[in-house]
């Protein structure tokens, strides 16, 4: 009832809502598996399928995390940022690669700040960039970045994961959930000399 009448109607499945369900439900699930197991081969096959499905979901989440676009962006930056180079970034850090090993600066997403700071590289999450309403300074900056009119050229573009595992039983379009933060799109721009 908690899922049906709270989580599903608000269209949000953040882990902080779902994790508290795990402990009490695991007791009932364990009891159900135990009782089914004692009923013969067909019931044991059902229990085995449920356990394999659960294992598959866990492994698929691990694989998604291991192939996250942020790791690829970090590796690319390690190979291309010269020692002493400055990496600027715009947006929440959980949508971006880890930049602690670089000389990095968080920048407000405006062209004035970008012109003043002029980092060697700029890291942006295009989904974050698309949140701003038309006509705002932020939206204008991200549009100009995408068009190559800011003195920065796009040098790396990593797309998001294609989709959630196709065997998800609880997939609803348009629901906010934690897995949407896995493998986000990443765009890296490099300052060009003509600015």
N, C-alpha and C positions, 0 to 999 in steps of 0.2 A: 504493500500500500504506500510506503514511503516513496518508492520509485514511481509508481503509477500516478500518485496524487501530488507529488512535490517535484521530483527531478524531471520527469517527462513533461509536465505542463510548463515549467519555467524554461524549457529547452536549454538546459545547462547540465553537464555531467562532469563538473570539475571533481577531481579526485577527493578533495576535502568533503564533498557530499557523499561520495560512494564508499570511501574507505571504512567509515564506521559500520557499514553494512556487512563487511567481510567477516568480522569475528563472530557475531551471532549466527549468520547464515552458514558459516563453515561447520558449526555444530549440527545443524539440521541436515546439511549436505552429507556430512560424514555418517550420520545415522541412516539416512536414506540409502547411501552406497552400501553400507554394511548389510542392511536388510535385503536389498536387491541382490547382493552377491550370494546370499544364501538360497536364492530361489532357482538356481540352475543356470545352464549355459546361456539362454537368450538374455536373461537379466544381467549376467556377467558381461556379455558382449556389449550391452547398453552402457554399463558402468565404465567399461574400457573405452568406448567411444567418447563418452563425456570427459574422461580423464585425458584422452589424447587430444580432444578439442581444446581443453583448457591449457594443456602443454603447448599446443600449436599457437594459441593466442599469446602466451607468454614469450615463446621463442620469436614470434613475428614482431612483437614489441621490441625485444632485444635487438633483432636485426635492423629494424628501422632506426633505433638509436645508434647502432654501430656505423650505419651508413649515412648519418646525418650530414646535410649540406654544410653545416657550420664547421665540421672537421675538415672537409675539402677546402673550404675558404681559408681556414687557419693554415693548412699545408701550403696553399698557393701563396698566401701572404709571407710565410717563412722563406719561400723561394724567391720572392720578388721585391720585398721591402729591404732597401739597403740599410746598413747599420746607421743608426741615427735618424732614419726616416720616420716621419710622423704619420700615424694612421688616425684619421678622424672618423667618428661614427655618429649617426643620428638615429634616435629611437631607443626603445627599451633594450637593455643588454641581453635579456633572455631570448630575444629574437635574432641575436647576432652572434658571430663567432667570438671566442674568448680572445681578448686583445691585451691581456696583462703582460705578455712577453715583448710587446712593442711599446714604443713611446706613443701612447694613444691619448686622444682628447675627445670628450663628449661635446658635441656641438648642438646648439639650438638649430632647428631646421629652417633657417632663413638664409637668403643669399648674402645679406650683409655680414652675417657671422662667418659664412664660408669664405667670402672675400677677405675678411680681416684675418682669419686663422690660416687659410691656405695650406691645409695638410697635404702631404705627398699623395696619400691615398684616402679615399672616403668609402666607408662601408655602410650600406643601407639595406634594409629589408623592404622590398617593393610593396609587400602587403601592408606594412605599417605606413608607407608613403601614400598609399591609395586611400587612407582613412580621412584625409583632410578634404574639406569642402572646397568646391571650385571658387576661385577668387581669393582664397586666403594666401598669405605670404608663403606658408609651408607648401601648399599645393603648387603654387607658381614655381618655387624652387625645384620641387621634384619633377615637374613637367619640363623645366628647362634642362635639368640634369639628363633626363631621358632623351631629350632632343639634341644633347651635346652642345648646349649654348651657355655653359657656365665656366668654361676653362678646364673641364674634366671630361675624360673619355672613358666610356665603359670598357673595362678590360677583363671582367669576369662576371658571368651571369650563371647562377646555379638555380635551377627550377625546384619547386617543392616536390615532395614525394607524390607519385601519381594519384594514389588513393589509399584509403584504409584497406586492410586485408579483406578480400572479397567474401570471406566466410564469417564476417562479423554478424552475429544475430541481433545485436542491439544498435544497429546503425540507423540514424535518422538524419536526413539532410537538414542542414541549417542549424544544427545544435552545436553550441560552443562546447569544446571538450579539450582536455589536456593534450591529446595526441596531435592536435592541430599545431602545436608548438614544435613537434618533431620535424626535422628537415625542412625548415622554412626556406622560401626563396631568398637568395642573397645576391646583391649586386655590389661589385667593387669598381670604383672609379679611380682613375689616376690623373693627377694634375698634368696638364699639357703646357708647354712653354709659351704658347701664344697669349695667355691671359694677360 
